[in-house]
Amino acid sequence: MLKIIQDGLTKLENILCSIGLLVSTFLVFVQVINRYWLHFEIMWLGDMALYIFVSTYILAIALSASFKGHIAVEMVQAKIAKTGGPAMSVYKLVINIISFVIILLFANPIYTFFMRSIKYPEYGTLVRWFNTSWLVYILFVVVVLSGFHVLYHISGDIHELRKSYWEKTEGRRE
């Protein structure tokens, strides 16, 4: 069941990031054509393109977490991979636990900021109807999604460790 949710969220995040990148690129293209070729600048296109682009790259953080993407010291990982055995599984588990702890550290201030942005919304300067607090909402959702993805990977790492331990102990009995 968790795998279905994980895969569904990953597909949704991928689609939203792809659409956001395409739309922001299109808006910038239209803005350049309007400004330099037609000499007719539409002021709000730049703001809208920026809002969509920023929302997209913030959402890409959660997408990266779903693919186990985070900053890791590759030298340590390569050294552990050479040793073989369960060391790599333990390394992955430790890295994912550290990632989850960091997400938890950021979760409280982001939640406070999120609740404040709901209570006191802010609107754009050129796109007056656009609630710029959506950027804060997206950041909060990304933290929640990233936490879910990392917890999913932690459960997978624990499963791998248990599986390798089980195979190791069954091998001794034979």
C-alpha positions in Angstrom: 0.0 0.0 0.0 2.8 2.4 0.9 4.5 1.6 -2.4 1.4 2.6 -4.3 1.1 5.9 -2.4 4.9 6.5 -2.9 4.7 5.9 -6.6 1.5 8.0 -7.0 3.0 10.9 -5.1 6.2 10.7 -7.2 4.2 10.7 -10.5 2.1 13.6 -9.3 5.2 15.6 -8.2 6.9 14.8 -11.5 3.8 15.9 -13.5 3.5 19.1 -11.5 7.2 20.0 -11.8 7.1 19.3 -15.6 4.0 21.5 -16.1 5.4 24.2 -13.9 8.7 24.3 -15.8 6.9 24.3 -19.2 4.4 27.0 -18.1 7.1 29.3 -16.6 9.3 28.8 -19.7 6.3 29.6 -22.0 5.5 32.8 -19.9 9.1 34.0 -20.1 9.1 33.3 -23.9 5.9 35.3 -24.3 7.2 38.1 -22.2 10.4 38.4 -24.3 8.4 38.3 -27.5 6.0 40.9 -26.2 8.7 43.2 -24.9 11.3 43.0 -27.7 9.4 42.1 -30.8 5.9 43.5 -30.3 7.1 46.3 -28.0 4.1 45.6 -25.8 5.1 44.7 -22.3 2.6 42.8 -20.1 3.9 43.6 -16.6 2.3 40.7 -14.7 3.8 38.0 -17.0 7.2 38.3 -15.2 5.7 38.0 -11.8 3.5 35.0 -12.8 6.5 33.2 -14.4 8.6 33.8 -11.3 5.9 32.5 -8.9 5.3 29.4 -11.0 9.1 28.8 -11.4 9.8 29.2 -7.6 6.8 27.0 -6.8 8.2 24.4 -9.2 11.7 24.3 -7.9 10.5 24.1 -4.3 8.2 21.2 -5.3 11.2 19.6 -7.0 12.8 19.1 -3.5 10.1 16.6 -2.6 10.5 14.9 -6.0 14.2 14.6 -5.3 13.5 13.0 -1.9 11.3 10.4 -3.6 14.3 9.3 -5.6 16.5 9.2 -2.5 18.1 12.4 -3.8 20.1 14.3 -1.1 23.6 15.5 -0.6 25.8 12.6 0.4 29.5 12.1 0.7 30.1 9.9 -2.2 33.7 9.0 -1.1 32.3 7.4 2.1 29.6 5.6 0.2 32.1 4.2 -2.4 34.4 3.0 0.4 31.5 1.3 2.2 30.3 -0.3 -1.1 33.7 -1.9 -1.6 33.5 -3.7 1.8 30.2 -5.3 0.7 27.8 -7.0 3.1 25.2 -5.2 5.2 27.5 -2.1 5.7 25.9 -0.4 2.7 22.4 -1.0 4.0 23.4 0.4 7.4 25.0 3.4 5.7 21.8 4.1 3.7 19.6 3.7 6.8 21.8 6.1 8.8 21.8 8.7 6.0 18.0 8.5 5.7 17.6 8.8 9.4 19.8 11.9 9.5 17.8 13.3 6.6 14.6 12.7 8.5 15.9 14.4 11.6 16.9 17.4 9.5 13.4 17.5 8.0 11.9 17.4 11.5 14.2 20.3 12.6 12.9 22.4 9.7 9.3 21.3 10.1 8.4 23.3 13.2 9.6 26.8 12.0 8.1 26.1 8.6 4.8 25.0 10.2 4.7 28.3 12.3 5.5 30.3 9.1 2.7 28.3 7.3 0.1 29.0 9.9 1.1 32.7 10.0 0.8 32.9 6.2 -2.8 31.4 6.4 -3.7 34.0 9.0 -2.1 37.0 7.2 -2.0 36.4 3.4 0.2 38.6 1.2 -0.7 39.5 -2.3 1.6 40.3 -5.3 2.5 43.8 -6.3 1.8 43.5 -10.1 -0.5 40.5 -10.0 -2.7 42.0 -7.2 -5.1 39.0 -7.0 -2.2 36.4 -6.7 -1.7 35.3 -3.1 2.0 35.0 -2.7 1.5 33.1 0.5 1.0 30.1 -1.8 4.8 29.9 -1.9 4.8 29.3 1.8 2.0 26.7 1.5 4.0 24.9 -1.1 7.1 24.9 1.1 5.1 23.3 3.9 3.6 20.7 1.6 7.1 19.9 0.3 8.4 19.4 3.9 5.5 17.0 4.6 6.1 15.1 1.3 9.8 14.9 1.8 9.2 13.5 5.3 6.9 10.9 3.9 9.4 9.9 1.1 12.3 9.6 3.6 10.2 7.6 6.0 9.3 5.3 3.1 13.0 4.9 2.3 13.8 4.2 6.0 11.2 1.4 6.1 12.7 0.0 2.9 16.2 0.2 4.4 15.1 -1.6 7.6 13.4 -4.2 5.4 16.6 -4.8 3.5 18.6 -5.1 6.7 16.2 -7.6 8.2 16.2 -9.5 4.9 20.0 -9.7 4.8 20.1 -10.7 8.5 17.5 -13.4 7.9 19.4 -14.8 4.9 22.6 -14.7 6.9 21.2 -16.5 9.9 19.4 -19.1 7.7 22.7 -19.7 5.9 24.4 -20.6 9.2 21.8 -23.1 10.1 22.3 -25.2 7.0 
